Amino acid sequence: MKISVIGTGYVGLVTGTCLAETGNEVVCVDIDKDKVKKMQGGEVPIYEPHLEVIFERNIKANRLKFTTSLEEGLEHGEIIFLALPTPEDEDGSADLKYILGVSDDIGKLISEYKVIVDKSTVPVGTAEKVRATIEKNANCDFDVVSNPEFLREGFAVDDFLKPERIVVGSSSVRAIELMNKLYKPFVRSGNPIIVMDEKSAELTKYAANSFLAAKITFMNEIANYCEKVGADVDKVRRGMGTDSRIGKRFLFPGIGYGGSCFPKDVKALHKSGKEANYDFQILESVIKVNQSQKTILFPKIEQHFDSNLKDKSFAIWGLAFKPETDDIREAPSLYMIDKLLEKGAHIKTFDPEAMDNVKRKFGDKIEFANSMYEALEGVDALIICTEWSIFRTPNFSKLRDKMNGNVIFDGRNLYDLEDIEKENLSYYSIGRENIKI
């Protein structure tokens, strides 16, 4: 099939590359000329495990192409994916200016039947707005489909190639048949293509992300309460997770969620509720708790250093909002860096993938190390913000030798308390007993 993808951000690039991997002819469109030139030359603009291999393979096979011409993309594809940004507006709603702007252009340019697919995460009713915008200028038939993505950063390629489910929102038999044909190779193991109306499809994505964000936040609240009463959140988590109604996933406490999806989607659903005269009280609490959770370690840091952080030196391991990505959007590490800088502290950081993005934000206000151990040289304390695998089993002897201080503030509970007690280190984590030497 001939497919076009408008927008080559995280979702668009993964979508286009993975659709090419099953033999489709894909043209990706982006207005960023430099980015398009780099992709045409085989350069992947984001870090995502396994993406580079299939990206290069499909460019060589001539199944994956890039252009800045919207007209070229629309002429090529029988199915047109809109994978455009929906940034958070000042009031928390999703800004649809990019989607509706392109939709207006689509109406002026198409001359034969097309299926226009909303792949971006959009509020309920967006398909109707896209349809009305295209309709103003279109002189041919077309259908608008809602097809939300459920990609986890760090696992996006696997999620696309082996989806747990595919949601297709449409009332058009013709469009549904084309979407089923497109996605059939991805569901050979029997996972479902779930067809529903457009509004239900749009809400499914928001509901799923908001539920997971609420689950994370609930566990963080339990962890905070554990510290007040002397319980151990690891034991509570294991006791809860064995209940099949709850499950083991998303029960790990920490310093809050970040990224491009959860923060934005929860706020957008909360705002959409207000517009429909409905108050999502749970989501309001989730937003509030997650914001404070990002710096939940900071009072412990201040207390340990007697509220005097001026000229203290801190190493931060992990800058991305989660491992296996270079995405720093709403990353807890950024909030921690801001807090420390406000108090006059010095900061040395290390992350396997996200340092370039953080350099663009902070410049020379902080230091960037070439390795996790280089970041420790001469520091008073280590703060862990992201649970990259390389941080899970450090050489503690080397760690102690590099540091001036002897304290770890662990925002991801990477180490067992029994193990850390043997290392002659002070250790503060989330929802567990503090170890002080």
Secondary structure as GFF3:
##gff-version 3
##sequence-region A 1 437
A	DSSP	beta_strand	2	6	.	.	.	ID=ss1
A	DSSP	alpha_helix	10	21	.	.	.	ID=ss2
A	DSSP	beta_strand	25	29	.	.	.	ID=ss3
A	DSSP	alpha_helix	33	40	.	.	.	ID=ss4
A	DSSP	alpha_helix	51	60	.	.	.	ID=ss5
A	DSSP	beta_strand	64	67	.	.	.	ID=ss6
A	DSSP	alpha_helix	70	76	.	.	.	ID=ss7
A	DSSP	beta_strand	79	82	.	.	.	ID=ss8
A	DSSP	alpha_helix	97	109	.	.	.	ID=ss9
A	DSSP	beta_strand	114	118	.	.	.	ID=ss10
A	DSSP	alpha_helix	126	135	.	.	.	ID=ss11
A	DSSP	beta_strand	142	146	.	.	.	ID=ss12
A	DSSP	alpha_helix	156	161	.	.	.	ID=ss13
A	DSSP	beta_strand	166	169	.	.	.	ID=ss14
A	DSSP	alpha_helix	173	183	.	.	.	ID=ss15
A	DSSP	three_ten_helix	184	186	.	.	.	ID=ss16
A	DSSP	beta_strand	193	196	.	.	.	ID=ss17
A	DSSP	alpha_helix	198	229	.	.	.	ID=ss18
A	DSSP	alpha_helix	233	241	.	.	.	ID=ss19
A	DSSP	alpha_helix	262	275	.	.	.	ID=ss20
A	DSSP	alpha_helix	281	293	.	.	.	ID=ss21
A	DSSP	alpha_helix	298	304	.	.	.	ID=ss22
A	DSSP	beta_strand	313	317	.	.	.	ID=ss23
A	DSSP	alpha_helix	332	342	.	.	.	ID=ss24
A	DSSP	beta_strand	346	350	.	.	.	ID=ss25
A	DSSP	alpha_helix	355	362	.	.	.	ID=ss26
A	DSSP	three_ten_helix	363	365	.	.	.	ID=ss27
A	DSSP	beta_strand	367	368	.	.	.	ID=ss28
A	DSSP	three_ten_helix	374	376	.	.	.	ID=ss29
A	DSSP	beta_strand	381	384	.	.	.	ID=ss30
A	DSSP	three_ten_helix	389	391	.	.	.	ID=ss31
A	DSSP	alpha_helix	396	402	.	.	.	ID=ss32
A	DSSP	beta_strand	407	410	.	.	.	ID=ss33
A	DSSP	alpha_helix	417	421	.	.	.	ID=ss34
A	DSSP	beta_strand	426	428	.	.	.	ID=ss35
###
